Amino acid sequence: MENGEVWVYEAAWFSGNGTLQGEPVRCLTAQGQAACHTGYELDEEDRRDMTALRDRFGVDLLPEQGCPWRT
């Protein structure tokens, strides 16, 4: 990471599946994506991404994200 820390991905986060242009792809789970958006100040794009994860997949946003859009 930029600050020199090591970010560790949980193995379970790599079990996501999706599609791109009709083709199946492997990806991070929605929960893994939400967890990756911690430890830094979120910009507007990050806020839109987190809102989309919550709205589409029902992901509980993490309190430490300080998400003002959290409902």
Protein Blocks (a to p, Z undefined) as FASTA:
>chain_A
ZZopacdddfklmmcccdeehiacddddfklmmmmmghiacdfklmmmmmmmmmmnopac
dfklopakbZZ
